Every structure is written in structure tokens, then in C-alpha cells.
Amino acid sequence: MTNKTHDLGHLTVLISGASVAGPALALNLARYGARVTVVEKAPALRGGGFAVDFRGHVHRTVLTSMGIWDEIHAHQTHMGRQSVVDADGHARVDLPSEMMSGDVEIFRGELARIMYERTKDRVEYVFGDSIATLTDTPHGVDVTFDNSPSRRFDLVIGADGLHSHTRGLVFGDESRYLRFFDHYVAGFEVPNDLGLDRTGRLYSEPGRAIALGNYDGDPDRAGALLVFRSERLSYDRRDTAAQKRILAERFAGMGWEGPNVLKALEAADDLYFDAIAQIHVDRLTKGRVALLGDAGYGATMGGMGTGVAIVGAYVLAGELALAGGDHRMAFAAYESRIRDFAKGCQKTSGNAGPFFAPATERRIRSRDRMYRLLASRPLAAFFKRLTEKSATGIKLPEYPV
Ligand SMILES: Cc1cc2nc3c(=O)[nH]c(=O)nc-3n(C[C@H](O)[C@H](O)[C@H](O)COP(=O)(O)OP(=O)(O)OC[C@H]3O[C@@H](n4cnc5c(N)ncnc54)[C@H](O)[C@@H]3O)c2cc1C
């Protein structure tokens, strides 16, 4: 039960984005009685997405306190071994599941659904809309929307991802905050031609790679992940046809399953395409506005972004409850608690591109040698501890329950 002194019933909060960070904060704030509205640009809760994982005791503690640890387990992927293969499909290295999929792995869309279901009766969700303007005043933030009538909120939280619209409105243009890591990544669904059953394969050529994975045991479908090394490209983020052309050029002549994957790309209607990049802002809060999750400290992949978003939501809600809704106190504490933790997790993401697509044949071979060693029995536990180090790099305060 909510302790009366930590009751946030007087606080109105607008959250932009209903993926991971947004519903996680909504869930944590609703427990303290705050009146929460979540606005999401997509017409409905977005399903699917990549498999995301949780590692170590910090993630477990937060998810348990949110009451969703068991449900995440009930819907986990049960992803097994992933192998690095040569052009003929023969395994060069087998990577055990805990190496790639953490303690528990779930589809991003499934995680969002769990948190949405838990909050939809206590939180107002507005789909198919977006913040148009924000005016911070001493008494609240005046918000206009693309479609809904204008309203005033005590606080506004930008949980709208790596290319955050809220960040753009309040903190300035993305070019100031986005660091590019010399690689692009694409993902889409393909036919399960290899008959994968909760297993994955990774094939690399210098500067490019294709990974195929079957995460849910569906005999017909698999997910393709394409990574390539590149200079910064200029393209329209909404122009899927242009993105397909870029991929077709970059993966022309690719061995192994390359031709089949490119054929599936032509028909794909769920293409995700983005730079491998990180967000580094000077401050996570300004006035009555705060950034959460990828919007504030995201990394496209390899930075445990989901775990950081969940921990960030827990800390932000907990600090607001401790401060009785005083955002100045709470935002300062949120900044100081989460900043170093998020930076530590971001560090690992810089390796994502070179891990998938080493620049030369020699580097591909040395990657394989290193992972063969790390996957071996004695070193597997050491590797697990290594990957958990950044995920557990925060001392969680005790928040009122
Ligand atoms: C290929 C790939 C693999 C990944 N693998 C992992 C992994 O293994 N482990 C892991 O922890 N993380 C992984 N991630 C990262 C993870 O997906 C993100 O860190 C996580 O989804 C961040 O959640 P978020 O809610 O902050 O942002 P997002 O998930 O990006 O959600 C942002 C939301 O805001 C909405 N939105 C955007 N603009 C507006 C607007 N103007 N108004 C309203 N709503 C808006 C979007 O529609 C979306 O719903 C991976 C990412 C990629 C790309």
C-alpha cells in the first residue's frame, strides 16, 4: 500500500512514448498514485521488436519490485545457442545462450504489453498523437498536441527513444547529442529457411554481417539482423524504399544466406534501419521536463538499453515519491544516480558493430578465437560476470513501497 507521505495523487505527469521506458515509469508512478498520461505516436501499442534481455541482481530487483518478474519469465524467448558460421554454414564458434540472451530474454513488444496491461486501468494512454509544443511555466508545462486539446501537466517526461521528439523540443537538435559508431543495423522478418528452432547463426564478411535467429520456435519465421560498417549516410528515416536500396547495395555478393535474405528484404514490411549510435546529453532534466531511457542515454544496441530504461524509471519514480513530488529535488537525485550507471552500460555498446562485422578477415578470425575461449567452460562464468558488471553498476536506494 502507498505510504500517505509518499502519495503523489496531486501530481500530473505526461510521458511521451509507450515502448519500454514510458510504461515502466507509468507503472512505477501509478503505484504512488500519480495521475499519469502516456502519449504514443503509433496508432496502437507496437508489438514485435527485437529480443531484449536482463542480467544480474539490479534488473531482477527492479522487475520484482514492479511485480513483473514472473510474467517476464512466463513469456521469455527460451533462446538457445547461437553459432558463428562460415560461408558453408559450418559452426566456427558456439556461443551459449546466457552469453547472448542474459538471465532472461523477452521480445520488446511483449515486455511493453505486460507493462501496458498492468497500467491501462490506472493510466491514460493516448495513441496516434504526439506533443506539438511545450511551454514550461512556474506552475506547470503547457502542452499542445497534434490532435488532442491542449493541457497543462506538472511534469513532462521524454521516453520517446533514441530520436526523441521531446528532447528535440526542449534540449535542442539531435546532432548535438548523437554519437555515430561507424556502423548501421537493420532488422526484419524472413522465412525460416534454415529450420532454426530457438537457435541463431551469425555470418560475417569484412565490414558486414548477417545474423539469423528463431527466438519463438515458430517453424516458419525467423528474424534477420544485418550490420555493416559505413561512413555516415544521408537518407530519409521515413523512406523505407531508400533504406532497402542502401542494404541491397551494401550486401550485394554476400555469401552464405545473403541472396535469400536480400530477396526477403524486398518483401519486408517491418524494416528497422538505424545507425549504431549513442545519446550523450549534458543534462537529463530541464525545468519540469526530464529524459528517460534511450531518449536520455540510449545506445542503438549492445548497451543493455532496456535494463537501463527500467532502472531509470524505477529511480525517477522513487525519487519523486521520496521528495513528495518536488521535481527539483527528485530530478537532481535522478541525474546523479542514473548518469554514471547509464554511461557504464553505454560503454559496452561501442563494441556492437565490430563484434558483428569486424573490418578485416584477420579481425574476424581473432574475434572467433576470442569468443571460442570465452565460451569455454572455465571462462564462461568470467564472461558472465564481465557482462553483468555494467548492468549491476548502481546501488539501488530503498524507495517507499
Ligand atoms: C537491433 C537491436 C537490438 C537490441 N537488443 C537489445 C538487447 O538485447 N538488450 C537490451 O537491453 N536492449 C536492446 N536493444 C535496445 C532496446 O530496444 C532499447 O534500449 C529500448 O527499447 C529503449 O526503450 P525506450 O522506451 O527508451 O525507447 P524505444 O523502445 O525506442 O521507444 C520509444 C517510443 O516512443 C515512441 N515515439 C517516438 N516519437 C514519438 C512522439 N513524437 N510522440 C509520442 N511517441 C513517440 C515510439 O513510437 C516508441 O514507442 C536493442 C535495440 C536494437 C535496435
PDBQT file of the ligand as one rigid body, heavy atoms in Angstrom, charges set to zero:
ROOT
HETATM    1  C1  LIG A 501      18.833  -4.387 -33.071  1.00  0.00    +0.000 C 
HETATM    2  C2  LIG A 501      18.582  -4.037 -31.656  1.00  0.00    +0.000 A 
HETATM    3  C3  LIG A 501      18.823  -4.973 -30.674  1.00  0.00    +0.000 A 
HETATM    4  C4  LIG A 501      18.633  -4.653 -29.341  1.00  0.00    +0.000 A 
HETATM    5  N1  LIG A 501      18.917  -5.580 -28.409  1.00  0.00    +0.000 NA
HETATM    6  C5  LIG A 501      18.819  -5.269 -27.103  1.00  0.00    +0.000 A 
HETATM    7  C6  LIG A 501      19.134  -6.231 -26.094  1.00  0.00    +0.000 A 
HETATM    8  O1  LIG A 501      19.495  -7.366 -26.378  1.00  0.00    +0.000 OA
HETATM    9  N2  LIG A 501      19.036  -5.855 -24.801  1.00  0.00    +0.000 N 
HETATM   10  C7  LIG A 501      18.611  -4.615 -24.444  1.00  0.00    +0.000 A 
HETATM   11  O2  LIG A 501      18.522  -4.319 -23.262  1.00  0.00    +0.000 OA
HETATM   12  N3  LIG A 501      18.291  -3.676 -25.364  1.00  0.00    +0.000 NA
HETATM   13  C8  LIG A 501      18.386  -3.979 -26.682  1.00  0.00    +0.000 A 
HETATM   14  N4  LIG A 501      18.087  -3.031 -27.634  1.00  0.00    +0.000 N 
HETATM   15  C9  LIG A 501      17.755  -1.669 -27.200  1.00  0.00    +0.000 C 
HETATM   16  C10 LIG A 501      16.334  -1.535 -26.728  1.00  0.00    +0.000 C 
HETATM   17  O3  LIG A 501      15.440  -1.886 -27.759  1.00  0.00    +0.000 OA
HETATM   18  C11 LIG A 501      16.098  -0.085 -26.287  1.00  0.00    +0.000 C 
HETATM   19  O4  LIG A 501      17.116   0.335 -25.408  1.00  0.00    +0.000 OA
HETATM   20  C12 LIG A 501      14.786   0.055 -25.566  1.00  0.00    +0.000 C 
HETATM   21  O5  LIG A 501      13.733  -0.293 -26.424  1.00  0.00    +0.000 OA
HETATM   22  C13 LIG A 501      14.622   1.511 -25.101  1.00  0.00    +0.000 C 
HETATM   23  O6  LIG A 501      13.314   1.754 -24.761  1.00  0.00    +0.000 OA
HETATM   24  P1  LIG A 501      12.699   3.238 -24.840  1.00  0.00    +0.000 P 
HETATM   25  O7  LIG A 501      11.312   3.072 -24.348  1.00  0.00    +0.000 OA
HETATM   26  O8  LIG A 501      13.605   4.198 -24.165  1.00  0.00    +0.000 OA
HETATM   27  O9  LIG A 501      12.727   3.646 -26.380  1.00  0.00    +0.000 OA
HETATM   28  P2  LIG A 501      12.025   2.950 -27.635  1.00  0.00    +0.000 P 
HETATM   29  O10 LIG A 501      11.872   1.497 -27.436  1.00  0.00    +0.000 OA
HETATM   30  O11 LIG A 501      12.744   3.436 -28.831  1.00  0.00    +0.000 OA
HETATM   31  O12 LIG A 501      10.555   3.575 -27.633  1.00  0.00    +0.000 OA
HETATM   32  C14 LIG A 501      10.269   4.897 -27.935  1.00  0.00    +0.000 C 
HETATM   33  C15 LIG A 501       8.754   5.031 -28.120  1.00  0.00    +0.000 C 
HETATM   34  O13 LIG A 501       8.424   6.405 -28.345  1.00  0.00    +0.000 OA
HETATM   35  C16 LIG A 501       7.515   6.492 -29.412  1.00  0.00    +0.000 C 
HETATM   36  N5  LIG A 501       7.631   7.816 -30.019  1.00  0.00    +0.000 N 
HETATM   37  C17 LIG A 501       8.585   8.266 -30.862  1.00  0.00    +0.000 A 
HETATM   38  N6  LIG A 501       8.344   9.539 -31.194  1.00  0.00    +0.000 NA
HETATM   39  C18 LIG A 501       7.212   9.899 -30.533  1.00  0.00    +0.000 A 
HETATM   40  C19 LIG A 501       6.461  11.100 -30.477  1.00  0.00    +0.000 A 
HETATM   41  N7  LIG A 501       6.798  12.187 -31.188  1.00  0.00    +0.000 N 
HETATM   42  N8  LIG A 501       5.360  11.126 -29.694  1.00  0.00    +0.000 NA
HETATM   43  C20 LIG A 501       4.961  10.028 -28.997  1.00  0.00    +0.000 A 
HETATM   44  N9  LIG A 501       5.652   8.865 -29.027  1.00  0.00    +0.000 NA
HETATM   45  C21 LIG A 501       6.762   8.812 -29.785  1.00  0.00    +0.000 A 
HETATM   46  C22 LIG A 501       7.913   5.360 -30.349  1.00  0.00    +0.000 C 
HETATM   47  O14 LIG A 501       6.863   5.006 -31.236  1.00  0.00    +0.000 OA
HETATM   48  C23 LIG A 501       8.217   4.245 -29.327  1.00  0.00    +0.000 C 
HETATM   49  O15 LIG A 501       7.077   3.536 -28.987  1.00  0.00    +0.000 OA
HETATM   50  C24 LIG A 501      18.208  -3.352 -28.969  1.00  0.00    +0.000 A 
HETATM   51  C25 LIG A 501      17.921  -2.404 -29.966  1.00  0.00    +0.000 A 
HETATM   52  C26 LIG A 501      18.108  -2.742 -31.295  1.00  0.00    +0.000 A 
HETATM   53  C27 LIG A 501      17.831  -1.724 -32.338  1.00  0.00    +0.000 C 
ENDROOT
TORSDOF 0
